[in-house]
Amino acid sequence: MAQKKFDLLALRKKKAAGEPITMLTCYDFPMARLLDETGVDTILVGDSAANVVLGYDDTVPVTMDEMLVLVRAVRRGVRHAMLIGDMPFGSYNISPEQAIANGVRFLKEGGCDAVKLEGGGKMIGVIRALVEAGVPVVGHLGLLPQTADMVGGHRVQGRTADSAQKILDEAREIATAGAWMLVLELVPDRVAAKVAAAIDIPVIGIGAGPHCDGQVLVLHDMLGFNESFSPKFLKKFAQLGPAIRLAVQQYIDEVKARKYPGPEHSFGIEDSELTKIYGG
């Protein structure tokens, strides 16, 4: 039986039924096809592409045009999962009109089902404007990677009563503004549990404990591409970095030793045909 496409209403149904929602990041066609075949609920083309795919030091430099190239590649590989495009820094921060224009690009040019943007406060109005313009929105609170330097780097947010209350209040405002889902990043588990219980939209955690309505990880992190990156919240479900390095080294060694390609990898020609070209 063909798998049914996961959509925005399915998010609400899963939360209501207490069924955990799965999300992973993805940035290219072959990985998108593999992830989609596993039955993952949602795929986020995250601005984390800046670090893990494009080689920037942080997420700030990645542009709309770069993100749209990646989104279109992922879209070609996705048939069932809900696809979310991450709005890069500077694509929604200036005005609601700018946010709408770029949000529409993600839907029209990228084929996204929704967009994600960071922050509460003045971003509540931006979320409301996007929703009113017909662009489904995923919010993001807790650690905000695009502006992490303003809070002293990548550190847990919501560890004081005041900051935890601020996250809860802004989560309620984001839900009221019409967002379909909320990502909570680097938030104490009991604070995340309060947020998930307080709003009717799904809350997806990354470093926010087990009580969220679902979980998201950066694909390259959970597959172990970078052995040196091991934050507390990350579980590596594979160690592909060493495996890829070993495979490439074996390839190099065999080519240098003329072991590859062997006869089983080569194509032949009949002697009689070769004679016609070069003589007997």
C-alpha positions in Angstrom: 0.0 0.0 0.0 1.3 3.5 -0.9 2.3 5.6 2.0 0.0 8.6 2.6 1.6 12.0 2.4 2.1 13.5 5.8 0.5 16.9 6.1 -0.1 19.8 8.5 -3.3 18.2 9.9 -1.5 15.0 10.6 0.7 17.0 13.0 -2.2 18.0 15.1 -3.6 14.4 15.0 -0.4 13.0 16.2 -0.1 15.4 19.1 -3.7 14.7 20.1 -3.1 10.9 20.0 0.2 11.2 21.9 2.2 9.8 18.9 5.7 11.1 18.7 6.6 13.1 15.6 9.9 12.4 13.8 11.9 15.1 12.0 15.4 15.1 10.5 17.3 17.7 8.5 18.2 17.0 4.9 20.0 18.9 2.1 20.2 16.8 -1.0 18.2 14.5 -3.3 19.7 11.1 -2.5 19.5 11.6 1.2 15.9 12.9 0.9 14.9 9.8 -1.0 16.4 7.6 1.6 14.8 9.5 4.5 11.4 9.6 2.8 11.5 5.8 2.3 12.0 5.3 6.1 8.7 6.9 6.9 10.1 10.0 8.8 7.2 12.4 9.3 8.9 15.7 8.5 12.1 16.8 6.8 13.6 20.2 7.5 16.0 21.8 5.0 17.7 23.5 7.9 20.0 26.6 7.7 22.4 24.2 9.4 23.3 23.5 5.8 25.6 26.5 6.2 27.8 24.5 8.6 27.4 20.8 7.5 27.1 21.2 3.7 28.4 24.6 2.6 31.3 25.0 5.1 30.5 28.3 6.8 31.5 28.8 10.4 27.9 29.4 11.4 24.4 29.7 10.0 24.4 33.5 9.4 26.0 33.7 5.9 23.7 31.3 4.1 21.4 33.1 1.6 17.9 32.6 0.3 19.3 31.5 -3.1 21.5 28.9 -1.5 18.7 27.6 0.6 16.4 27.4 -2.4 18.8 25.3 -4.4 19.0 22.8 -1.5 15.2 22.8 -0.9 14.5 22.1 -4.6 16.9 19.1 -4.5 15.3 17.7 -1.4 11.8 18.3 -2.8 12.7 16.0 -5.8 13.4 13.2 -3.4 10.4 13.6 -1.0 7.0 12.0 -1.7 5.5 11.4 1.7 7.2 13.5 4.4 6.2 17.1 5.1 8.9 19.4 3.9 9.9 22.5 5.8 12.2 25.2 4.6 14.3 27.1 7.1 14.3 30.8 6.5 17.9 32.1 6.7 19.0 35.1 8.7 18.1 38.3 7.0 15.3 36.8 5.0 12.5 37.7 7.4 14.0 40.1 10.0 13.5 43.4 8.2 9.7 43.5 7.8 6.6 41.3 7.5 6.5 42.2 3.8 10.0 40.8 3.3 9.1 37.7 5.3 6.0 37.1 3.2 7.9 37.5 -0.1 10.6 35.0 0.9 8.1 32.7 2.5 6.2 32.5 -0.7 9.4 31.8 -2.5 9.9 28.7 -0.3 6.5 27.5 -1.2 6.4 28.4 -4.9 10.0 27.9 -6.0 11.0 25.3 -3.4 7.9 23.2 -3.1 7.9 23.5 0.7 4.8 22.7 2.8 5.9 25.2 5.5 8.7 27.5 6.6 10.5 27.8 9.9 11.8 31.0 11.5 13.4 31.8 14.8 12.3 33.9 17.7 9.4 35.4 19.6 8.8 39.1 20.5 8.5 41.1 17.3 8.6 37.9 15.3 5.0 37.1 16.5 3.7 39.8 14.1 5.8 38.3 11.3 4.4 34.9 12.0 0.9 36.2 12.0 1.5 38.1 8.7 2.9 35.0 7.1 0.0 32.8 8.2 -2.5 35.4 7.0 -0.7 35.4 3.6 -1.2 31.6 3.3 2.3 30.6 4.4 2.3 27.8 7.0 4.8 28.6 9.8 6.9 26.6 12.2 8.3 28.7 15.2 11.6 28.2 17.0 12.3 29.2 20.6 15.0 28.5 23.2 18.5 28.7 21.7 18.3 30.6 18.4 21.4 29.7 16.4 21.1 32.7 14.0 21.6 35.1 17.0 23.4 32.8 19.4 26.3 35.3 19.9 23.8 37.7 21.5 23.3 35.3 24.4 26.9 34.2 24.8 27.0 31.3 22.4 25.3 27.9 22.2 24.1 27.4 25.7 20.9 26.1 27.3 18.1 28.7 27.6 15.3 28.9 30.2 17.2 27.9 33.3 15.9 30.7 35.4 12.2 31.2 36.3 12.1 34.5 34.3 13.6 33.1 31.2 11.6 29.9 31.4 8.4 32.0 31.8 9.4 34.1 28.8 9.7 30.9 26.6 6.3 29.7 27.8 4.7 33.1 27.1 6.2 33.4 23.7 5.2 29.8 22.8 1.6 30.6 23.6 1.9 33.8 21.4 3.4 31.8 18.5 0.6 29.2 18.7 -2.1 32.0 18.9 -0.5 33.7 15.9 -1.3 30.6 13.9 1.9 28.6 13.7 1.5 24.9 13.0 4.4 23.7 15.0 7.2 24.9 17.4 10.8 23.8 17.7 12.4 24.1 21.1 16.2 24.0 21.2 18.4 23.6 24.2 15.7 24.0 26.9 15.5 22.2 30.2 13.4 19.1 29.9 10.8 20.1 32.5 10.4 23.6 30.9 9.9 21.9 27.5 7.3 19.6 29.1 5.4 22.7 30.4 5.4 24.3 26.9 4.2 21.1 25.2 1.3 20.8 27.6 0.4 24.5 27.4 -0.2 24.8 23.6 -2.2 22.8 21.1 0.4 22.7 18.4 3.2 20.1 18.3 6.4 20.9 20.1 9.5 19.4 18.5 12.6 19.2 20.7 16.3 19.3 20.0 18.2 19.2 23.3 14.9 19.7 25.0 14.3 16.3 26.7 11.8 13.5 26.1 8.6 15.2 26.9 8.2 17.1 23.6 5.7 15.9 21.0 8.5 15.0 18.7 12.3 15.2 18.1 14.6 16.6 15.5 18.3 16.1 14.9 20.7 17.3 12.2 21.2 14.4 9.9 25.0 14.7 9.6 25.3 14.8 13.4 23.2 11.8 14.2 25.0 9.8 11.4 28.4 10.6 13.0 30.0 12.5 10.1 31.9 14.7 12.5 33.5 12.7 15.3 34.6 15.8 17.2 31.0 17.2 17.5 29.4 15.5 20.5 27.0 17.8 22.5 25.2 16.2 25.4 21.8 16.1 23.6 23.2 14.3 20.6 23.0 10.5 20.1 25.0 9.2 17.2 23.0 6.4 15.6 25.9 5.6 13.2 29.6 6.5 12.7 29.7 7.2 9.0 32.6 9.6 9.2 35.2 6.9 10.0 33.4 4.5 7.6 33.6 6.9 4.7 37.2 7.8 5.5 38.1 4.1 5.5 36.3 3.4 2.3 38.0 6.3 0.5 41.4 5.3 1.8 40.9 1.7 0.6 39.9 3.1 -2.9 43.1 5.2 -3.0 45.3 2.3 -1.9 43.8 0.0 -4.5 44.1 2.5 -7.4 47.7 3.2 -6.5 48.4 -0.6 -6.3 46.6 -1.2 -9.6 44.2 -3.6 -7.8 41.2 -1.5 -8.9 39.7 -1.7 -11.5 40.2 -5.5 -11.9 39.0 -7.7 -14.8 35.5 -7.9 -13.2 35.2 -4.1 -13.5 36.4 -3.9 -17.0 34.8 -4.2 -20.5 36.3 -6.4 -23.2 36.5 -6.4 -27.0 36.8 -9.4 -29.4 40.3 -10.0 -30.7 39.0 -10.0 -34.3 37.6 -6.5 -33.8 40.7 -5.2 -32.2 42.7 -6.6 -35.1 40.7 -4.6 -37.5 41.9 -1.4 -35.8 45.5 -2.2 -35.0 46.3 -5.2 -37.3 47.5 -8.7 -36.4 
